[in-house]
């Protein structure tokens, strides 16, 4: 498979952003989001979809960690050893 050209990459990124905007919306319409997910998957290669999904999960985790919403697992283990 050939590498995507600029227009194909832009279509992929736009489909990704549209899908994630739908998911993030407080009043997310589940059917609309499902359709946007399908467009996202059709617009991007499978490996790109997997990469973007993993990256999004990581960035959400990182934001929670930095905000203190969750504790760093390393710190939790260290606290358990000293208790």
PyMOL Python script that loads the backbone (N, CA, C, O; Angstrom):
from pymol import cmd

cmd.read_pdbstr("""\
ATOM      1  N   UNK A   1       0.839  -1.177   0.000  1.00  0.00           N
ATOM      2  CA  UNK A   1       0.000   0.000   0.000  1.00  0.00           C
ATOM      3  C   UNK A   1       0.890   1.248   0.000  1.00  0.00           C
ATOM      4  O   UNK A   1       1.837   1.351   0.780  1.00  0.00           O
ATOM      5  N   UNK A   2       0.577   2.164  -0.863  1.00  0.00           N
ATOM      6  CA  UNK A   2       1.352   3.402  -0.967  1.00  0.00           C
ATOM      7  C   UNK A   2       1.023   4.342   0.187  1.00  0.00           C
ATOM      8  O   UNK A   2      -0.068   4.302   0.757  1.00  0.00           O
ATOM      9  N   UNK A   3       1.976   5.168   0.507  1.00  0.00           N
ATOM     10  CA  UNK A   3       1.761   6.159   1.567  1.00  0.00           C
ATOM     11  C   UNK A   3       0.673   7.131   1.117  1.00  0.00           C
ATOM     12  O   UNK A   3       0.585   7.461  -0.066  1.00  0.00           O
ATOM     13  N   UNK A   4      -0.153   7.587   2.052  1.00  0.00           N
ATOM     14  CA  UNK A   4      -1.226   8.510   1.675  1.00  0.00           C
ATOM     15  C   UNK A   4      -0.665   9.865   1.250  1.00  0.00           C
ATOM     16  O   UNK A   4       0.338  10.340   1.783  1.00  0.00           O
ATOM     17  N   UNK A   5      -1.337  10.468   0.282  1.00  0.00           N
ATOM     18  CA  UNK A   5      -0.898  11.799  -0.142  1.00  0.00           C
ATOM     19  C   UNK A   5      -1.459  12.845   0.820  1.00  0.00           C
ATOM     20  O   UNK A   5      -2.179  12.514   1.762  1.00  0.00           O
ATOM     21  N   UNK A   6      -1.126  14.094   0.575  1.00  0.00           N
ATOM     22  CA  UNK A   6      -1.515  15.167   1.493  1.00  0.00           C
ATOM     23  C   UNK A   6      -3.031  15.249   1.694  1.00  0.00           C
ATOM     24  O   UNK A   6      -3.502  15.396   2.822  1.00  0.00           O
ATOM     25  N   UNK A   7      -3.784  15.154   0.613  1.00  0.00           N
ATOM     26  CA  UNK A   7      -5.245  15.242   0.707  1.00  0.00           C
ATOM     27  C   UNK A   7      -5.810  14.075   1.521  1.00  0.00           C
ATOM     28  O   UNK A   7      -6.728  14.261   2.320  1.00  0.00           O
ATOM     29  N   UNK A   8      -5.268  12.886   1.319  1.00  0.00           N
ATOM     30  CA  UNK A   8      -5.733  11.712   2.074  1.00  0.00           C
ATOM     31  C   UNK A   8      -5.401  11.852   3.556  1.00  0.00           C
ATOM     32  O   UNK A   8      -6.210  11.490   4.410  1.00  0.00           O
ATOM     33  N   UNK A   9      -4.225  12.371   3.862  1.00  0.00           N
ATOM     34  CA  UNK A   9      -3.857  12.595   5.267  1.00  0.00           C
ATOM     35  C   UNK A   9      -4.792  13.614   5.908  1.00  0.00           C
ATOM     36  O   UNK A   9      -5.253  13.420   7.033  1.00  0.00           O
ATOM     37  N   UNK A  10      -5.068  14.689   5.197  1.00  0.00           N
ATOM     38  CA  UNK A  10      -5.967  15.715   5.732  1.00  0.00           C
ATOM     39  C   UNK A  10      -7.370  15.157   5.950  1.00  0.00           C
ATOM     40  O   UNK A  10      -8.014  15.478   6.949  1.00  0.00           O
ATOM     41  N   UNK A  11      -7.846  14.330   5.030  1.00  0.00           N
ATOM     42  CA  UNK A  11      -9.160  13.688   5.202  1.00  0.00           C
ATOM     43  C   UNK A  11      -9.168  12.814   6.449  1.00  0.00           C
ATOM     44  O   UNK A  11     -10.135  12.807   7.211  1.00  0.00           O
ATOM     45  N   UNK A  12      -8.084  12.083   6.646  1.00  0.00           N
ATOM     46  CA  UNK A  12      -7.963  11.231   7.824  1.00  0.00           C
ATOM     47  C   UNK A  12      -8.005  12.068   9.092  1.00  0.00           C
ATOM     48  O   UNK A  12      -8.778  11.781  10.007  1.00  0.00           O
ATOM     49  N   UNK A  13      -7.171  13.107   9.146  1.00  0.00           N
ATOM     50  CA  UNK A  13      -7.103  13.941  10.348  1.00  0.00           C
ATOM     51  C   UNK A  13      -8.431  14.631  10.627  1.00  0.00           C
ATOM     52  O   UNK A  13      -8.843  14.742  11.782  1.00  0.00           O
ATOM     53  N   UNK A  14      -9.103  15.094   9.579  1.00  0.00           N
ATOM     54  CA  UNK A  14     -10.410  15.743   9.770  1.00  0.00           C
ATOM     55  C   UNK A  14     -11.448  14.751  10.282  1.00  0.00           C
ATOM     56  O   UNK A  14     -12.253  15.083  11.153  1.00  0.00           O
ATOM     57  N   UNK A  15     -11.430  13.530   9.739  1.00  0.00           N
ATOM     58  CA  UNK A  15     -12.368  12.499  10.198  1.00  0.00           C
ATOM     59  C   UNK A  15     -12.087  12.147  11.658  1.00  0.00           C
ATOM     60  O   UNK A  15     -13.015  11.977  12.449  1.00  0.00           O
ATOM     61  N   UNK A  16     -10.813  12.038  12.011  1.00  0.00           N
ATOM     62  CA  UNK A  16     -10.423  11.770  13.401  1.00  0.00           C
ATOM     63  C   UNK A  16     -10.929  12.866  14.321  1.00  0.00           C
ATOM     64  O   UNK A  16     -11.538  12.588  15.354  1.00  0.00           O
ATOM     65  N   UNK A  17     -10.678  14.104  13.947  1.00  0.00           N
ATOM     66  CA  UNK A  17     -11.083  15.238  14.783  1.00  0.00           C
ATOM     67  C   UNK A  17     -12.596  15.325  14.925  1.00  0.00           C
ATOM     68  O   UNK A  17     -13.103  15.615  16.009  1.00  0.00           O
ATOM     69  N   UNK A  18     -13.323  15.077  13.834  1.00  0.00           N
ATOM     70  CA  UNK A  18     -14.792  15.102  13.890  1.00  0.00           C
ATOM     71  C   UNK A  18     -15.308  14.031  14.843  1.00  0.00           C
ATOM     72  O   UNK A  18     -16.214  14.281  15.637  1.00  0.00           O
ATOM     73  N   UNK A  19     -14.728  12.838  14.760  1.00  0.00           N
ATOM     74  CA  UNK A  19     -15.149  11.744  15.637  1.00  0.00           C
ATOM     75  C   UNK A  19     -14.862  12.082  17.092  1.00  0.00           C
ATOM     76  O   UNK A  19     -15.742  11.937  17.941  1.00  0.00           O
ATOM     77  N   UNK A  20     -13.657  12.527  17.395  1.00  0.00           N
ATOM     78  CA  UNK A  20     -13.292  12.824  18.777  1.00  0.00           C
ATOM     79  C   UNK A  20     -14.086  13.999  19.329  1.00  0.00           C
ATOM     80  O   UNK A  20     -14.428  14.013  20.511  1.00  0.00           O
ATOM     81  N   UNK A  21     -14.383  14.988  18.483  1.00  0.00           N
ATOM     82  CA  UNK A  21     -15.234  16.094  18.930  1.00  0.00           C
ATOM     83  C   UNK A  21     -16.604  15.577  19.342  1.00  0.00           C
ATOM     84  O   UNK A  21     -17.172  16.027  20.337  1.00  0.00           O
ATOM     85  N   UNK A  22     -17.130  14.633  18.574  1.00  0.00           N
ATOM     86  CA  UNK A  22     -18.430  14.042  18.894  1.00  0.00           C
ATOM     87  C   UNK A  22     -18.366  13.300  20.224  1.00  0.00           C
ATOM     88  O   UNK A  22     -19.250  13.455  21.067  1.00  0.00           O
ATOM     89  N   UNK A  23     -17.333  12.504  20.413  1.00  0.00           N
ATOM     90  CA  UNK A  23     -17.182  11.720  21.639  1.00  0.00           C
ATOM     91  C   UNK A  23     -17.027  12.641  22.851  1.00  0.00           C
ATOM     92  O   UNK A  23     -17.576  12.364  23.917  1.00  0.00           O
ATOM     93  N   UNK A  24     -16.293  13.717  22.689  1.00  0.00           N
ATOM     94  CA  UNK A  24     -16.038  14.639  23.790  1.00  0.00           C
ATOM     95  C   UNK A  24     -17.244  15.516  24.134  1.00  0.00           C
ATOM     96  O   UNK A  24     -17.328  16.050  25.240  1.00  0.00           O
ATOM     97  N   UNK A  25     -18.165  15.663  23.199  1.00  0.00           N
ATOM     98  CA  UNK A  25     -19.325  16.533  23.420  1.00  0.00           C
ATOM     99  C   UNK A  25     -20.151  16.000  24.586  1.00  0.00           C
ATOM    100  O   UNK A  25     -20.388  14.797  24.698  1.00  0.00           O
ATOM    101  N   UNK A  26     -20.573  16.890  25.427  1.00  0.00           N
ATOM    102  CA  UNK A  26     -21.361  16.487  26.593  1.00  0.00           C
ATOM    103  C   UNK A  26     -22.711  15.897  26.178  1.00  0.00           C
ATOM    104  O   UNK A  26     -23.269  15.058  26.885  1.00  0.00           O
ATOM    105  N   UNK A  27     -23.227  16.335  25.043  1.00  0.00           N
ATOM    106  CA  UNK A  27     -24.510  15.828  24.556  1.00  0.00           C
ATOM    107  C   UNK A  27     -24.283  14.925  23.344  1.00  0.00           C
ATOM    108  O   UNK A  27     -24.992  15.016  22.342  1.00  0.00           O
ATOM    109  N   UNK A  28     -23.290  14.061  23.454  1.00  0.00           N
ATOM    110  CA  UNK A  28     -22.911  13.202  22.328  1.00  0.00           C
ATOM    111  C   UNK A  28     -24.087  12.357  21.860  1.00  0.00           C
ATOM    112  O   UNK A  28     -24.743  11.678  22.650  1.00  0.00           O
ATOM    113  N   UNK A  29     -24.336  12.415  20.570  1.00  0.00           N
ATOM    114  CA  UNK A  29     -25.359  11.592  19.918  1.00  0.00           C
ATOM    115  C   UNK A  29     -24.673  10.290  19.514  1.00  0.00           C
ATOM    116  O   UNK A  29     -23.833  10.274  18.614  1.00  0.00           O
ATOM    117  N   UNK A  30     -25.036   9.205  20.183  1.00  0.00           N
ATOM    118  CA  UNK A  30     -24.353   7.930  19.985  1.00  0.00           C
ATOM    119  C   UNK A  30     -24.382   7.468  18.533  1.00  0.00           C
ATOM    120  O   UNK A  30     -23.371   6.979  18.028  1.00  0.00           O
ATOM    121  N   UNK A  31     -25.503   7.610  17.858  1.00  0.00           N
ATOM    122  CA  UNK A  31     -25.596   7.167  16.465  1.00  0.00           C
ATOM    123  C   UNK A  31     -24.712   8.032  15.567  1.00  0.00           C
ATOM    124  O   UNK A  31     -24.046   7.524  14.664  1.00  0.00           O
ATOM    125  N   UNK A  32     -24.713   9.335  15.821  1.00  0.00           N
ATOM    126  CA  UNK A  32     -23.860  10.234  15.044  1.00  0.00           C
ATOM    127  C   UNK A  32     -22.396   9.867  15.254  1.00  0.00           C
ATOM    128  O   UNK A  32     -21.619   9.836  14.300  1.00  0.00           O
ATOM    129  N   UNK A  33     -22.021   9.589  16.492  1.00  0.00           N
ATOM    130  CA  UNK A  33     -20.631   9.226  16.788  1.00  0.00           C
ATOM    131  C   UNK A  33     -20.242   7.907  16.124  1.00  0.00           C
ATOM    132  O   UNK A  33     -19.117   7.757  15.649  1.00  0.00           O
ATOM    133  N   UNK A  34     -21.171   6.954  16.091  1.00  0.00           N
ATOM    134  CA  UNK A  34     -20.883   5.678  15.422  1.00  0.00           C
ATOM    135  C   UNK A  34     -20.614   5.896  13.942  1.00  0.00           C
ATOM    136  O   UNK A  34     -19.709   5.291  13.368  1.00  0.00           O
ATOM    137  N   UNK A  35     -21.410   6.767  13.332  1.00  0.00           N
ATOM    138  CA  UNK A  35     -21.213   7.059  11.905  1.00  0.00           C
ATOM    139  C   UNK A  35     -19.879   7.764  11.681  1.00  0.00           C
ATOM    140  O   UNK A  35     -19.166   7.465  10.723  1.00  0.00           O
ATOM    141  N   UNK A  36     -19.548   8.694  12.561  1.00  0.00           N
ATOM    142  CA  UNK A  36     -18.277   9.399  12.439  1.00  0.00           C
ATOM    143  C   UNK A  36     -17.098   8.455  12.670  1.00  0.00           C
ATOM    144  O   UNK A  36     -16.050   8.610  12.044  1.00  0.00           O
ATOM    145  N   UNK A  37     -17.263   7.475  13.568  1.00  0.00           N
ATOM    146  CA  UNK A  37     -16.200   6.485  13.788  1.00  0.00           C
ATOM    147  C   UNK A  37     -15.966   5.677  12.523  1.00  0.00           C
ATOM    148  O   UNK A  37     -14.827   5.390  12.155  1.00  0.00           O
ATOM    149  N   UNK A  38     -17.059   5.314  11.863  1.00  0.00           N
ATOM    150  CA  UNK A  38     -16.942   4.541  10.631  1.00  0.00           C
ATOM    151  C   UNK A  38     -16.210   5.352   9.556  1.00  0.00           C
ATOM    152  O   UNK A  38     -15.364   4.816   8.842  1.00  0.00           O
ATOM    153  N   UNK A  39     -16.537   6.642   9.444  1.00  0.00           N
ATOM    154  CA  UNK A  39     -15.852   7.513   8.487  1.00  0.00           C
ATOM    155  C   UNK A  39     -14.372   7.607   8.849  1.00  0.00           C
ATOM    156  O   UNK A  39     -13.514   7.547   7.969  1.00  0.00           O
ATOM    157  N   UNK A  40     -14.071   7.754  10.134  1.00  0.00           N
ATOM    158  CA  UNK A  40     -12.690   7.796  10.616  1.00  0.00           C
ATOM    159  C   UNK A  40     -11.942   6.536  10.198  1.00  0.00           C
ATOM    160  O   UNK A  40     -10.835   6.615   9.666  1.00  0.00           O
ATOM    161  N   UNK A  41     -12.541   5.379  10.437  1.00  0.00           N
ATOM    162  CA  UNK A  41     -11.885   4.112  10.107  1.00  0.00           C
ATOM    163  C   UNK A  41     -11.730   3.929   8.601  1.00  0.00           C
ATOM    164  O   UNK A  41     -10.764   3.315   8.146  1.00  0.00           O
ATOM    165  N   UNK A  42     -12.674   4.457   7.827  1.00  0.00           N
ATOM    166  CA  UNK A  42     -12.594   4.342   6.365  1.00  0.00           C
ATOM    167  C   UNK A  42     -11.603   5.348   5.774  1.00  0.00           C
ATOM    168  O   UNK A  42     -11.045   5.117   4.702  1.00  0.00           O
ATOM    169  N   UNK A  43     -11.391   6.448   6.465  1.00  0.00           N
ATOM    170  CA  UNK A  43     -10.520   7.513   5.946  1.00  0.00           C
ATOM    171  C   UNK A  43      -9.053   7.305   6.287  1.00  0.00           C
ATOM    172  O   UNK A  43      -8.178   7.893   5.651  1.00  0.00           O
ATOM    173  N   UNK A  44      -8.779   6.481   7.278  1.00  0.00           N
ATOM    174  CA  UNK A  44      -7.407   6.269   7.747  1.00  0.00           C
ATOM    175  C   UNK A  44      -7.035   4.794   7.646  1.00  0.00           C
ATOM    176  O   UNK A  44      -7.900   3.919   7.690  1.00  0.00           O
ATOM    177  N   UNK A  45      -5.756   4.536   7.512  1.00  0.00           N
ATOM    178  CA  UNK A  45      -5.312   3.144   7.524  1.00  0.00           C
ATOM    179  C   UNK A  45      -5.536   2.574   8.930  1.00  0.00           C
ATOM    180  O   UNK A  45      -5.611   3.311   9.913  1.00  0.00           O
ATOM    181  N   UNK A  46      -5.639   1.272   8.995  1.00  0.00           N
ATOM    182  CA  UNK A  46      -5.889   0.600  10.279  1.00  0.00           C
ATOM    183  C   UNK A  46      -4.804   0.943  11.298  1.00  0.00           C
ATOM    184  O   UNK A  46      -5.097   1.182  12.470  1.00  0.00           O
ATOM    185  N   UNK A  47      -3.556   0.966  10.848  1.00  0.00           N
ATOM    186  CA  UNK A  47      -2.464   1.263  11.780  1.00  0.00           C
ATOM    187  C   UNK A  47      -2.551   2.700  12.296  1.00  0.00           C
ATOM    188  O   UNK A  47      -2.188   2.961  13.443  1.00  0.00           O
ATOM    189  N   UNK A  48      -3.024   3.630  11.472  1.00  0.00           N
ATOM    190  CA  UNK A  48      -3.187   5.008  11.919  1.00  0.00           C
ATOM    191  C   UNK A  48      -4.305   5.109  12.951  1.00  0.00           C
ATOM    192  O   UNK A  48      -4.173   5.810  13.955  1.00  0.00           O
ATOM    193  N   UNK A  49      -5.401   4.409  12.697  1.00  0.00           N
ATOM    194  CA  UNK A  49      -6.519   4.428  13.646  1.00  0.00           C
ATOM    195  C   UNK A  49      -6.043   3.891  14.997  1.00  0.00           C
ATOM    196  O   UNK A  49      -6.328   4.483  16.038  1.00  0.00           O
ATOM    197  N   UNK A  50      -5.326   2.780  14.979  1.00  0.00           N
ATOM    198  CA  UNK A  50      -4.811   2.205  16.221  1.00  0.00           C
ATOM    199  C   UNK A  50      -3.873   3.182  16.920  1.00  0.00           C
ATOM    200  O   UNK A  50      -3.954   3.363  18.135  1.00  0.00           O
ATOM    201  N   UNK A  51      -2.988   3.809  16.161  1.00  0.00           N
ATOM    202  CA  UNK A  51      -2.049   4.774  16.736  1.00  0.00           C
ATOM    203  C   UNK A  51      -2.796   5.948  17.360  1.00  0.00           C
ATOM    204  O   UNK A  51      -2.521   6.321  18.501  1.00  0.00           O
ATOM    205  N   UNK A  52      -3.738   6.534  16.622  1.00  0.00           N
ATOM    206  CA  UNK A  52      -4.476   7.686  17.133  1.00  0.00           C
ATOM    207  C   UNK A  52      -5.275   7.325  18.385  1.00  0.00           C
ATOM    208  O   UNK A  52      -5.342   8.113  19.328  1.00  0.00           O
ATOM    209  N   UNK A  53      -5.880   6.139  18.394  1.00  0.00           N
ATOM    210  CA  UNK A  53      -6.647   5.713  19.572  1.00  0.00           C
ATOM    211  C   UNK A  53      -5.733   5.564  20.792  1.00  0.00           C
ATOM    212  O   UNK A  53      -6.059   6.035  21.882  1.00  0.00           O
ATOM    213  N   UNK A  54      -4.598   4.912  20.599  1.00  0.00           N
ATOM    214  CA  UNK A  54      -3.655   4.730  21.712  1.00  0.00           C
ATOM    215  C   UNK A  54      -3.103   6.059  22.194  1.00  0.00           C
ATOM    216  O   UNK A  54      -2.960   6.276  23.397  1.00  0.00           O
ATOM    217  N   UNK A  55      -2.795   6.945  21.265  1.00  0.00           N
ATOM    218  CA  UNK A  55      -2.257   8.257  21.634  1.00  0.00           C
ATOM    219  C   UNK A  55      -3.290   9.062  22.412  1.00  0.00           C
ATOM    220  O   UNK A  55      -2.950   9.729  23.390  1.00  0.00           O
ATOM    221  N   UNK A  56      -4.536   9.005  21.987  1.00  0.00           N
ATOM    222  CA  UNK A  56      -5.589   9.732  22.689  1.00  0.00           C
ATOM    223  C   UNK A  56      -5.735   9.202  24.114  1.00  0.00           C
ATOM    224  O   UNK A  56      -5.838   9.979  25.063  1.00  0.00           O
ATOM    225  N   UNK A  57      -5.745   7.875  24.259  1.00  0.00           N
ATOM    226  CA  UNK A  57      -5.836   7.275  25.594  1.00  0.00           C
ATOM    227  C   UNK A  57      -4.665   7.704  26.472  1.00  0.00           C
ATOM    228  O   UNK A  57      -4.845   8.029  27.646  1.00  0.00           O
ATOM    229  N   UNK A  58      -3.465   7.703  25.894  1.00  0.00           N
ATOM    230  CA  UNK A  58      -2.277   8.106  26.645  1.00  0.00           C
ATOM    231  C   UNK A  58      -2.367   9.569  27.086  1.00  0.00           C
ATOM    232  O   UNK A  58      -2.073   9.895  28.236  1.00  0.00           O
ATOM    233  N   UNK A  59      -2.775  10.443  26.169  1.00  0.00           N
ATOM    234  CA  UNK A  59      -2.856  11.864  26.504  1.00  0.00           C
ATOM    235  C   UNK A  59      -3.908  12.139  27.569  1.00  0.00           C
ATOM    236  O   UNK A  59      -3.724  13.009  28.420  1.00  0.00           O
ATOM    237  N   UNK A  60      -5.020  11.391  27.521  1.00  0.00           N
ATOM    238  CA  UNK A  60      -6.047  11.548  28.561  1.00  0.00           C
ATOM    239  C   UNK A  60      -5.503  11.078  29.906  1.00  0.00           C
ATOM    240  O   UNK A  60      -5.726  11.731  30.926  1.00  0.00           O
ATOM    241  N   UNK A  61      -4.787   9.947  29.917  1.00  0.00           N
ATOM    242  CA  UNK A  61      -4.178   9.422  31.141  1.00  0.00           C
ATOM    243  C   UNK A  61      -3.159  10.420  31.693  1.00  0.00           C
ATOM    244  O   UNK A  61      -3.140  10.703  32.890  1.00  0.00           O
ATOM    245  N   UNK A  62      -2.312  10.950  30.805  1.00  0.00           N
ATOM    246  CA  UNK A  62      -1.281  11.903  31.209  1.00  0.00           C
ATOM    247  C   UNK A  62      -1.907  13.150  31.834  1.00  0.00           C
ATOM    248  O   UNK A  62      -1.414  13.653  32.844  1.00  0.00           O
ATOM    249  N   UNK A  63      -2.982  13.643  31.242  1.00  0.00           N
ATOM    250  CA  UNK A  63      -3.656  14.837  31.775  1.00  0.00           C
ATOM    251  C   UNK A  63      -4.222  14.565  33.169  1.00  0.00           C
ATOM    252  O   UNK A  63      -4.133  15.414  34.056  1.00  0.00           O
ATOM    253  N   UNK A  64      -4.802  13.382  33.356  1.00  0.00           N
ATOM    254  CA  UNK A  64      -5.340  13.024  34.674  1.00  0.00           C
ATOM    255  C   UNK A  64      -4.216  12.894  35.697  1.00  0.00           C
ATOM    256  O   UNK A  64      -4.361  13.318  36.844  1.00  0.00           O
ATOM    257  N   UNK A  65      -3.118  12.319  35.287  1.00  0.00           N
ATOM    258  CA  UNK A  65      -1.968  12.146  36.172  1.00  0.00           C
ATOM    259  C   UNK A  65      -1.400  13.505  36.583  1.00  0.00           C
ATOM    260  O   UNK A  65      -1.114  13.737  37.758  1.00  0.00           O
ATOM    261  N   UNK A  66      -1.241  14.392  35.616  1.00  0.00           N
ATOM    262  CA  UNK A  66      -0.683  15.710  35.902  1.00  0.00           C
ATOM    263  C   UNK A  66      -1.617  16.563  36.751  1.00  0.00           C
ATOM    264  O   UNK A  66      -1.153  17.397  37.529  1.00  0.00           O
ATOM    265  N   UNK A  67      -2.918  16.366  36.614  1.00  0.00           N
ATOM    266  CA  UNK A  67      -3.876  17.151  37.394  1.00  0.00           C
ATOM    267  C   UNK A  67      -4.058  16.598  38.805  1.00  0.00           C
ATOM    268  O   UNK A  67      -4.684  17.242  39.646  1.00  0.00           O
ATOM    269  N   UNK A  68      -3.519  15.418  39.067  1.00  0.00           N
ATOM    270  CA  UNK A  68      -3.669  14.790  40.373  1.00  0.00           C
ATOM    271  C   UNK A  68      -4.950  13.983  40.512  1.00  0.00           C
ATOM    272  O   UNK A  68      -5.255  13.466  41.586  1.00  0.00           O
ATOM    273  N   UNK A  69      -5.696  13.879  39.421  1.00  0.00           N
ATOM    274  CA  UNK A  69      -6.941  13.113  39.448  1.00  0.00           C
ATOM    275  C   UNK A  69      -6.676  11.636  39.741  1.00  0.00           C
ATOM    276  O   UNK A  69      -7.485  10.963  40.380  1.00  0.00           O
ATOM    277  N   UNK A  70      -5.538  11.146  39.267  1.00  0.00           N
ATOM    278  CA  UNK A  70      -5.096   9.790  39.592  1.00  0.00           C
ATOM    279  C   UNK A  70      -3.658   9.882  40.093  1.00  0.00           C
ATOM    280  O   UNK A  70      -2.938  10.826  39.766  1.00  0.00           O
ATOM    281  N   UNK A  71      -3.246   8.899  40.884  1.00  0.00           N
ATOM    282  CA  UNK A  71      -1.886   8.876  41.422  1.00  0.00           C
ATOM    283  C   UNK A  71      -0.974   8.092  40.497  1.00  0.00           C
ATOM    284  O   UNK A  71      -1.393   7.154  39.819  1.00  0.00           O
ATOM    285  N   UNK A  72       0.268   8.498  40.491  1.00  0.00           N
ATOM    286  CA  UNK A  72       1.292   7.802  39.730  1.00  0.00           C
ATOM    287  C   UNK A  72       1.469   6.414  40.340  1.00  0.00           C
ATOM    288  O   UNK A  72       1.710   6.303  41.542  1.00  0.00           O
ATOM    289  N   UNK A  73       1.354   5.350  39.537  1.00  0.00           N
ATOM    290  CA  UNK A  73       1.500   3.986  40.065  1.00  0.00           C
ATOM    291  C   UNK A  73       2.835   3.762  40.768  1.00  0.00           C
ATOM    292  O   UNK A  73       2.897   2.991  41.725  1.00  0.00           O
ATOM    293  N   UNK A  74       3.888   4.407  40.322  1.00  0.00           N
ATOM    294  CA  UNK A  74       5.201   4.262  40.961  1.00  0.00           C
ATOM    295  C   UNK A  74       5.142   4.839  42.373  1.00  0.00           C
ATOM    296  O   UNK A  74       5.667   4.237  43.310  1.00  0.00           O
ATOM    297  N   UNK A  75       4.509   5.998  42.531  1.00  0.00           N
ATOM    298  CA  UNK A  75       4.381   6.616  43.849  1.00  0.00           C
ATOM    299  C   UNK A  75       3.528   5.754  44.778  1.00  0.00           C
ATOM    300  O   UNK A  75       3.823   5.640  45.968  1.00  0.00           O
ATOM    301  N   UNK A  76       2.483   5.155  44.239  1.00  0.00           N
ATOM    302  CA  UNK A  76       1.611   4.302  45.056  1.00  0.00           C
ATOM    303  C   UNK A  76       2.381   3.102  45.577  1.00  0.00           C
ATOM    304  O   UNK A  76       2.244   2.736  46.744  1.00  0.00           O
ATOM    305  N   UNK A  77       3.199   2.481  44.715  1.00  0.00           N
ATOM    306  CA  UNK A  77       4.003   1.329  45.158  1.00  0.00           C
ATOM    307  C   UNK A  77       5.019   1.757  46.213  1.00  0.00           C
ATOM    308  O   UNK A  77       5.243   1.038  47.187  1.00  0.00           O
ATOM    309  N   UNK A  78       5.628   2.915  46.026  1.00  0.00           N
ATOM    310  CA  UNK A  78       6.615   3.406  46.989  1.00  0.00           C
ATOM    311  C   UNK A  78       5.951   3.676  48.341  1.00  0.00           C
ATOM    312  O   UNK A  78       6.526   3.368  49.386  1.00  0.00           O
ATOM    313  N   UNK A  79       4.754   4.244  48.326  1.00  0.00           N
ATOM    314  CA  UNK A  79       4.021   4.494  49.569  1.00  0.00           C
ATOM    315  C   UNK A  79       3.679   3.199  50.267  1.00  0.00           C
ATOM    316  O   UNK A  79       3.736   3.128  51.494  1.00  0.00           O
ATOM    317  N   UNK A  80       3.324   2.175  49.517  1.00  0.00           N
ATOM    318  CA  UNK A  80       2.966   0.887  50.100  1.00  0.00           C
ATOM    319  C   UNK A  80       4.167   0.226  50.764  1.00  0.00           C
ATOM    320  O   UNK A  80       4.019  -0.440  51.790  1.00  0.00           O
ATOM    321  N   UNK A  81       5.349   0.402  50.193  1.00  0.00           N
ATOM    322  CA  UNK A  81       6.552  -0.211  50.758  1.00  0.00           C
ATOM    323  C   UNK A  81       6.969   0.459  52.068  1.00  0.00           C
ATOM    324  O   UNK A  81       7.516  -0.190  52.960  1.00  0.00           O
ATOM    325  N   UNK A  82       6.708   1.758  52.173  1.00  0.00           N
ATOM    326  CA  UNK A  82       7.112   2.473  53.379  1.00  0.00           C
ATOM    327  C   UNK A  82       6.077   2.373  54.504  1.00  0.00           C
ATOM    328  O   UNK A  82       6.346   2.763  55.640  1.00  0.00           O
ATOM    329  N   UNK A  83       4.912   1.856  54.182  1.00  0.00           N
ATOM    330  CA  UNK A  83       3.862   1.743  55.215  1.00  0.00           C
ATOM    331  C   UNK A  83       4.033   0.523  56.073  1.00  0.00           C
ATOM    332  O   UNK A  83       3.234   0.290  56.980  1.00  0.00           O
TER     333      UNK A  83
END
""", "prot")
cmd.dss("prot")
cmd.show_as("cartoon", "prot")
cmd.util.cbc("prot")
cmd.orient("prot")
